[in-house]
Amino acid sequence: MQPSSSTSPARVVVPGSERLPFPDATRIANVDPSERALVTVIVRPRQPLEPALQSMTVNEPSARTYLDRSEFAARYGAAVADVEAVERFALEHGLLVMEADLARRSVVLGACRA
């Protein structure tokens, strides 16, 4: 996917998300402008995991309900609409969507560093 050339909304800084370099940090080299940075966004599950986890702690193993991978993904994977919202955000901000996985609830975004 290619970054969008549309104008993006004003940047909103999430309080506490800005990071300063360590006091003794020193620059050792310039960033290679062709190097790609990747970030993985974890998307909320379709339904909360807490009730299922709680039932695992109170029920004996023989009394538990076990899901196979596809059942787990269908119940607790990401909703398509949530992944599409992350993809729209990425494109509006000049990021590439490298990978999206509903079962893992993850979207990998990439951009050149410089």
GIDA-V347230 format. One record per run of one state. SS is the DSSP state (helix for helix, strand for strand, loop for the rest). FROM is the first residue (numbers start at 1). LEN is the number of residues. Records with the same first field share a line. If there is no record, write none. Layout:
SS = FROM-LEN / FROM-LEN
This chain:
loop = 1-35 / 43-7 / 59-2 / 64-5 / 77-3 / 93-3 / 102-4 / 113-2
strand = 36-7 / 96-6 / 106-7
helix = 50-9 / 61-3 / 69-8 / 80-13
